[in-house]
Amino acid sequence: MSNEKNNNQNSSIDTKDFLIGSLIGGIVGATTALLLAPKSGKELRTDLNDQAVQLKGKSTEVASMAKEKSSNIAQTVSTQTSQAANKVKEFSSNVKDDYANWRNKDKEAELLEEEYNEGKADAIEDAMQTPNKDLNNLETNYEEKHTTKSK
């Protein structure tokens, strides 16, 4: 796509340069021919008027071609700019979404770690209470046995 764009720009520059060169060459050639040709004043004025009319027609033609080409170039640039802007917006949106997903996964990991630590603490607490219950039951049974024997 870049090569195609460069080729279009080069051909429009070559065309423009050719047209400008042709126009200037025509003017110089016509002026030289008129000045060097032996003609009467009336014939010279008529030839100058004819050349001026031709020059005006050619300049109008060149101006319309330049306007058309510049319009096409402006439209192409506008289209490509909007496409690039849309791609940048899409990329930016994807980056934001990826960042948000990453942050959510990080928060989920923290919550899971917190739940794990709470479960671990509960398990340790339960494990610590279980021997105490068994000891209390043993003490109660021992006391019951010894108090009933004493009676």
C-alpha positions in Angstrom: 0.0 0.0 0.0 2.9 2.4 0.8 4.5 1.6 -2.6 1.2 2.3 -4.4 0.8 5.6 -2.5 4.4 6.6 -3.5 3.8 5.6 -7.1 0.6 7.7 -7.2 2.4 10.7 -5.7 5.3 10.3 -8.1 3.0 10.1 -11.1 1.0 13.1 -10.0 4.2 15.1 -9.4 5.6 14.0 -12.8 2.3 14.9 -14.6 2.2 18.3 -12.8 5.9 19.0 -13.7 5.3 18.0 -17.3 2.2 20.3 -17.6 4.0 23.2 -16.0 7.0 22.7 -18.2 4.8 22.4 -21.3 3.0 25.6 -20.4 6.2 27.6 -19.8 7.8 26.2 -22.9 4.8 27.1 -25.0 4.8 30.7 -23.6 8.6 31.1 -24.3 8.3 29.6 -27.8 5.3 31.7 -28.8 6.8 34.9 -27.5 10.1 34.2 -29.2 8.4 33.3 -32.5 6.3 36.5 -32.3 9.2 38.7 -31.6 11.5 37.3 -34.1 9.0 36.9 -37.0 8.8 39.9 -39.3 5.1 41.0 -39.1 3.2 44.2 -39.1 2.0 45.7 -35.9 -1.6 44.7 -36.6 -0.7 41.1 -37.4 1.5 41.0 -34.3 -1.3 42.2 -32.0 -3.7 39.7 -33.6 -1.2 36.9 -33.0 -0.7 38.0 -29.4 -4.4 38.1 -28.8 -4.8 34.6 -30.3 -1.9 33.3 -28.2 -3.4 34.9 -25.1 -6.7 33.2 -25.7 -4.9 29.8 -26.2 -2.9 30.4 -23.1 -6.0 31.2 -21.1 -7.7 28.0 -22.3 -4.6 25.9 -21.5 -4.3 27.5 -18.0 -8.0 26.9 -17.3 -7.5 23.3 -18.4 -4.4 22.9 -16.2 -6.1 24.5 -13.3 -9.1 22.1 -13.5 -6.8 19.1 -13.8 -4.8 20.3 -10.7 -8.1 20.9 -8.8 -9.4 17.4 -9.7 -6.1 15.7 -8.7 -5.9 17.7 -5.5 -9.5 16.7 -4.7 -8.7 13.1 -5.3 -5.6 13.3 -3.2 -7.5 15.0 -0.4 -10.2 12.3 -0.5 -7.6 9.6 -0.4 -5.8 11.2 2.6 -9.1 11.7 4.4 -10.1 8.1 3.9 -6.7 6.8 5.0 -6.7 9.1 8.0 -10.1 7.9 9.2 -9.0 4.3 8.7 -5.9 4.9 10.8 -7.9 6.7 13.5 -10.3 3.8 13.7 -7.4 1.3 14.0 -5.9 3.4 16.7 -9.2 3.6 18.6 -9.7 -0.2 18.2 -6.1 -0.8 19.5 -6.6 1.6 22.4 -9.9 -0.1 23.3 -8.2 -3.5 23.2 -5.4 -2.3 25.4 -7.9 -0.9 27.9 -9.8 -4.2 27.9 -6.7 -6.3 28.4 -5.5 -4.1 31.2 -9.0 -4.3 32.9 -9.0 -8.1 32.5 -5.5 -8.3 33.9 -6.5 -6.1 36.9 -9.6 -8.3 37.5 -7.5 -11.5 37.4 -5.1 -9.9 39.9 -8.0 -9.1 42.2 -9.5 -12.6 41.8 -6.1 -14.0 42.7 -6.0 -11.8 45.8 -9.5 -12.9 46.8 -8.7 -16.6 46.3 -5.5 -16.2 48.4 -7.5 -14.4 51.1 -10.1 -17.2 51.1 -7.4 -19.8 51.2 -5.7 -18.1 54.2 -9.0 -17.8 56.0 -9.8 -21.5 55.4 -6.3 -22.4 56.6 -6.7 -20.3 59.7 -10.1 -21.9 60.4 -8.6 -25.4 59.9 -5.8 -24.6 62.3 -8.2 -23.2 64.8 -10.4 -26.3 64.5 -7.4 -28.5 64.8 -6.3 -26.8 67.9 -9.8 -27.0 69.5 -10.2 -30.7 68.7 -7.4 -31.9 71.0 -8.7 -29.6 73.7 -12.1 -31.1 73.4 -10.6 -34.6 73.6 -8.6 -33.6 76.7 -11.7 -32.1 78.3 -13.6 -35.3 77.6 -10.7 -37.3 79.1 -10.6 -35.1 82.2 -14.3 -35.3 82.6 -14.3 -39.1 82.2 -11.4 -39.4 84.6 -13.1 -37.2 87.2 -16.4 -39.1 86.8 -14.6 -42.4 87.3 -12.7 -41.3 90.3 -15.5 -39.5 91.9 -17.8 -42.5 91.6 -15.2 -44.7 93.1 -14.7 -42.4 96.0 -18.3 -42.5 96.8 
